[in-house]
Amino acid sequence: MKPCIEPLTIRPPVDTDIEAMRTLLNEIIRVGGTTAMTNELAPEEMREWFISGNAVVSCLVAVDSDGAIAGFQSLSTYGSLPAGWVDIATFTSRSRHKSGVGSALFVHTREVASALGFSAINASIRVHNVGGLAYYSRMGFETYLNEAGDPQDHGRAFNRVHKRFDVAQN
């Protein structure tokens, strides 16, 4: 894993982080191409999807030395995964790509998944998200399924690669 180039604090988000997290994610959604999300999130949706919703297992933020949110990573049980599996989502500031933020987050997220008894972490990545595919491969995820035409809002279809990280083996 790539070491982070600056010191980060990794911690669960607090209410005052929601707007910064939402701004970071909504910029990624607006630019497009890396997330299957097509609509920007309102504060309530941000909280439900990534912080305190029923499907949320964990969320961690990476905070830089200036107190800015550099990225966040969540584990959730959305969808129909096998028993003992959990989904992961990773979002880093567009200015922080390739800076080690995702690697720093994953060290802690992997520990959370292990402590909670999950056997595998699933990452579903758009096939055109070259950076996301490379990131999850660097973290030790292995492809187990290539999916064509995942229907999304507004009739869009995205091809996705599903990668698996075996918690117990890593």
N, C-alpha and C positions, 0 to 999 in steps of 0.2 A: 504494500500500500504506500501511496505517496504521502510523505509527511507534509503537514500544513506549513505554509511559509510564514505564518504569523501566529501568535498565541491566540487560542480561542477558548471560550468557556462553553462547554456543552451542558445543557440543562433542560428540564421541562419548560415549556412556555408558560408565561403568566399573562393575565388579561391585558396588560399594557403592550404585549408583543403582537397581539392579533392584527393590528393595523399594519405594522411593518411586514408581517408574514403575508398578509393579504396583498399588499402593494407588490412584494417580491413575486408572488404567484401570479397575480393578474398581469404583470408585465410579461411573464413567460407565456401566458395564455394569449395575450394580444399579439405577440411576435409570432406565435404558432410554430408548428413543426416538431415540437419535442414532447408535448403532452397531448393526451386524447381529450382533455378538457377544452371545450370550445367557448364557454361562457364564463365571464369574469364572476368571481364570488363576492357576495355581500358579506358583511361581518358575521351575521348569524350562520351563513353557510360555511364560512371558514371555521368557526367554532365547532359546528356539527361534524364536518368532514375530517378535521385534523386534530381537534383538541379534546372535546368531551362527548362526542356522539356515541351511540350504543356500539357501533362497530370499531371505534378507536381503541387500540390496545396500548399504544405508546406514541408520544410525539416528543421530539427533542429539537432544540434550536441551537445553532452555533452563533455565538455572540462574539464580535471582535473587540479589540481593546478600547474602541471608541463607543461601545455599547450598541453598535448597529447589528441587526440580524444579517448574517452572512449566508444563512441557509437553514433548512429544516428537513427533518426526516420523520416519517410516521410509519407505524405498523397498524394494520387494520384487518378486520375479518369480513370485508365486503366480498360479495360474490359467492361462488360455490367452489371453494378450495377443498382439497382432501383434509380429513381430520388431522390436527396437529400442524397445519400450515397457516401462515399469515402472509398478507400482502405488504409490500414496502413501497413507499413513494418518497422520492428525494428531489428537493428543489433547492438550487443555490442561486444566489444573485448572479445575474448575467455578467457582472464585472468580476465575479470570483470563480468562473469556470476554470478548471485545471489548477486551482490554487491549493487543493488538499482539503477543502471544507467537507466535501462528501466523504472522504476517507476518514476524517476525524469524527464525523457523525456516525459512520458505520461501526466503528470500534465500539461505541456505546450502545447502539441499536442492537448489534449482535449479542452483546451481554444481556440486554433486556429480553430478547427472544429466548435465549438459553435459560435465563432465570425463571421465565414464565412457562418453560417446558415445551416450547414449540420445536418441532423436528425439522421444519424447513421454512424458508422465506421465499416467497414468489415475487418476482419482478416482471411486470408486463410492460414491454417497451415498444413504442412505435418503430417499425422497421427502418424508417428514415432518420431516426434519432441516433445518429452515429456516435455522438458523445455519450449518450445514455447507455448504449450497448457496450461501448468500451469501458465505461465506469463500472458497470455491474460485472463485466468479465474480470476486471482488475481486482474486484472485491472477492472473487472466487465463485461467482455464480456461473452455472453451466446451462446451456440451452437444452430444454426438454420438449419444446413445442413451438412450431411456427404456425401462426394463425392468420388466415386470409379473411379480410372483410368483416372485422368486428363492427357491427352496427353501432352508430353513435347518434346523438341528437341531430336533428335536421337532416336525416337521411345520409349522413356522411359515413364512409367506411374506412377504417384504418387497418392496415396489416400490422400485426404485432408479433414480437418474439417473446416467448415466456422463458425466463431463466429461473433456476432454482439454486438456492444456497442451503446445503445440508448443515444445520446448526451443530449437530453432535460431532460431525467429522471435521469441523474447522475450529 
